[in-house]
Amino acid sequence: MAISKALFASLFLSLLLLEQVQSIHTNQVTSNAISETAYSYQKLDCGGACKARCRLSSRPNLCKRACGTCCARCNCVPPGTSGNTETCPCYANMTTHGNKKKCP
C-alpha cells in the first residue's frame, strides 16, 4: 500500500513538472513568434524618401529634418513633393507644439 502511494505521488509530481516545462516552452515559442512578427515589416528608406519629397522646397535642410522625424515615427512618406497626405494619415496628423502641421 505504501509503495502505491509513493508511486502515485511521484507520478503526480512528474506530471506537474512536465506541465510546467511545457508551459515555459510554449511561452518562449509565443514570444519568439511575436518578436519575429514585429520586425517582419520592411523599414522605409527615410533619407531617400525625404530627399525626393523635399527636392523643390525653398528650405530643403529644414524640410528633410522634419520629414525625417515624421518618417521615422510613421514609417511612411506621402508620394510627390507636397500634398497626397491621405496616403499616410500618421504623417498628415502629426503637429508641432503650436498645433501647426509638423510634416512637410
DOLUM-593613 format. One line per 10 residues: their letters; for each residue x, y negated, z negated of N, C-alpha, C. Coordinates in steps of 0.02 Angstrom, whole numbers, plus 50000, padded with zeros to 5 digits. Layout:
<nodes>
A) X,Y,Z,X,Y,Z,X,Y,Z ~ ...
</nodes>
This chain:
<nodes>
MAISKALFAS) 50041,50060,50000,50000,50000,50000,50043,49937,50000 ~ 50097,49937,49959,50142,49880,49956,50177,49868,50022 ~ 50192,49923,50057,50226,49917,50122,50179,49885,50173 ~ 50116,49903,50173,50070,49874,50221,50058,49799,50207 ~ 50058,49779,50143,50051,49708,50127,50112,49669,50151 ~ 50171,49697,50140,50233,49665,50162,50236,49661,50238 ~ 50215,49714,50271,50213,49715,50344,50164,49663,50370 ~ 50105,49659,50340,50055,49610,50360,50081,49538,50350 ~ 50113,49525,50294,50139,49458,50279,50194,49439,50329 ~ 50240,49487,50343,50293,49471,50391,50266,49461,50461
LFLSLLLLEQ) 50215,49500,50480,50184,49491,50545,50150,49423,50549 ~ 50115,49403,50496,50081,49338,50494,50132,49281,50500 ~ 50187,49285,50462,50238,49233,50465,50272,49230,50533 ~ 50282,49287,50564,50312,49289,50631,50266,49255,50682 ~ 50202,49269,50678,50155,49237,50724,50152,49161,50713 ~ 50154,49142,50650,50153,49070,50634,50215,49036,50661 ~ 50273,49067,50652,50336,49040,50678,50335,49037,50755 ~ 50310,49088,50787,50305,49090,50859,50260,49034,50885 ~ 50206,49021,50851,50161,48966,50871,50195,48898,50866 ~ 50235,48889,50812,50271,48826,50804,50323,48816,50859
VQSIHTNQVT) 50359,48868,50876,50409,48864,50930,50375,48848,50996 ~ 50320,48881,51010,50283,48869,51072,50256,48798,51075 ~ 50233,48772,51018,50207,48704,51015,50263,48653,51030 ~ 50322,48664,51001,50379,48619,51013,50398,48621,51086 ~ 50401,48681,51116,50418,48688,51187,50367,48653,51231 ~ 50303,48660,51216,50250,48627,51255,50257,48552,51252 ~ 50272,48524,51192,50280,48452,51186,50340,48427,51226 ~ 50395,48465,51227,50453,48445,51265,50438,48446,51340 ~ 50403,48497,51364,50386,48501,51434,50340,48444,51454 ~ 50292,48428,51411,50246,48373,51425,50282,48306,51426
SNAISETAYS) 50327,48294,51378,50363,48230,51377,50410,48225,51437 ~ 50441,48280,51459,50482,48278,51519,50441,48262,51581 ~ 50381,48290,51585,50337,48277,51643,50316,48204,51644 ~ 50302,48176,51585,50283,48105,51582,50341,48062,51602 ~ 50402,48078,51580,50461,48038,51598,50473,48041,51672 ~ 50467,48099,51703,50478,48105,51775,50425,48067,51813 ~ 50362,48067,51790,50308,48031,51823,50320,47956,51818 ~ 50342,47933,51760,50351,47861,51750,50405,47833,51797 ~ 50455,47873,51814,50509,47849,51855,50505,47873,51927 ~ 50448,47902,51946,50443,47930,52013,50426,47877,52066
YQKLDCGGAC) 50401,47819,52046,50385,47768,52095,50449,47734,52120 ~ 50445,47708,52180,50504,47677,52212,50510,47605,52188 ~ 50569,47585,52166,50582,47517,52144,50593,47474,52205 ~ 50560,47417,52208,50565,47370,52264,50632,47333,52262 ~ 50660,47321,52321,50721,47281,52326,50701,47208,52320 ~ 50701,47182,52258,50677,47114,52245,50720,47061,52279 ~ 50785,47072,52282,50830,47024,52313,50812,47012,52386 ~ 50804,47066,52423,50788,47062,52494,50718,47034,52506 ~ 50670,47057,52465,50601,47034,52473,50595,46959,52458 ~ 50629,46936,52406,50626,46865,52387,50665,46822,52436
KARCRLSSRP) 50718,46848,52464,50756,46811,52514,50711,46798,52575 ~ 50674,46848,52595,50628,46841,52652,50571,46793,52635 ~ 50545,46798,52574,50488,46756,52553,50510,46683,52547 ~ 50570,46670,52525,50593,46602,52512,50635,46571,52568 ~ 50639,46603,52625,50684,46579,52677,50665,46510,52705 ~ 50602,46489,52701,50581,46424,52727,50570,46373,52671 ~ 50585,46391,52609,50573,46347,52553,50620,46287,52555 ~ 50595,46230,52530,50637,46170,52526,50687,46177,52469 ~ 50673,46220,52420,50718,46233,52364,50728,46309,52358 ~ 50769,46337,52403,50774,46410,52407,50801,46444,52343
NLCKRACGTC) 50848,46413,52309,50875,46444,52248,50822,46448,52193 ~ 50784,46395,52184,50730,46394,52134,50677,46445,52153 ~ 50660,46447,52217,50610,46494,52241,50632,46566,52229 ~ 50695,46582,52246,50720,46651,52237,50722,46671,52164 ~ 50739,46624,52121,50742,46640,52049,50672,46656,52022 ~ 50623,46613,52039,50555,46625,52016,50526,46689,52047 ~ 50539,46698,52111,50515,46757,52146,50546,46820,52116 ~ 50610,46817,52100,50645,46875,52071,50615,46895,52004 ~ 50598,46846,51962,50567,46860,51898,50499,46893,51909 ~ 50460,46866,51954,50393,46894,51968,50398,46964,51997
CARCNCVPPG) 50445,46974,52042,50455,47039,52074,50476,47091,52022 ~ 50521,47072,51977,50544,47119,51927,50487,47141,51881 ~ 50442,47096,51865,50386,47112,51821,50331,47151,51857 ~ 50319,47135,51920,50263,47164,51957,50283,47219,52006 ~ 50347,47223,52023,50372,47269,52074,50333,47260,52139 ~ 50322,47197,52156,50282,47180,52215,50297,47108,52236 ~ 50302,47096,52300,50309,47029,52328,50263,47026,52389 ~ 50219,46976,52392,50174,46971,52450,50213,46961,52515 ~ 50187,46985,52570,50222,46975,52634,50217,46902,52657 ~ 50263,46883,52699,50263,46815,52727,50299,46766,52682
TSGNTETCPC) 50300,46703,52704,50337,46652,52667,50292,46615,52617 ~ 50227,46620,52624,50181,46591,52574,50113,46625,52582 ~ 50071,46616,52531,50004,46645,52534,50006,46721,52529 ~ 49956,46753,52554,49948,46827,52554,49952,46857,52484 ~ 49936,46817,52433,49943,46841,52364,49891,46894,52346 ~ 49839,46902,52386,49789,46953,52371,49818,47024,52375 ~ 49874,47032,52409,49905,47097,52414,49943,47117,52351 ~ 49954,47068,52307,49990,47081,52245,49959,47039,52188 ~ 49905,47062,52158,49869,47023,52107,49913,47004,52047 ~ 49957,47048,52026,50001,47034,51969,50043,46972,51984
YANMTTHGNK) 50071,46971,52044,50113,46916,52067,50073,46852,52070 ~ 50012,46857,52095,49969,46798,52104,49944,46768,52039 ~ 49935,46810,51988,49904,46787,51925,49955,46765,51872 ~ 50018,46771,51885,50069,46751,51836,50074,46675,51834 ~ 50074,46647,51773,50078,46575,51765,50135,46555,51718 ~ 50153,46490,51721,50204,46463,51677,50170,46443,51611 ~ 50210,46416,51565,50181,46393,51501,50133,46335,51513 ~ 50142,46298,51567,50098,46242,51584,50039,46263,51627 ~ 50024,46327,51631,49969,46355,51670,49973,46339,51745 ~ 50034,46332,51770,50044,46325,51842,50065,46393,51868
KKCP) 50053,46405,51933,50073,46468,51963,50148,46476,51959 ~ 50170,46532,51933,50242,46543,51925,50274,46567,51989 ~ 50240,46609,52026,50269,46644,52082,50257,46607,52148 ~ 50311,46596,52186,50304,46560,52250,50271,46602,52304
</nodes>
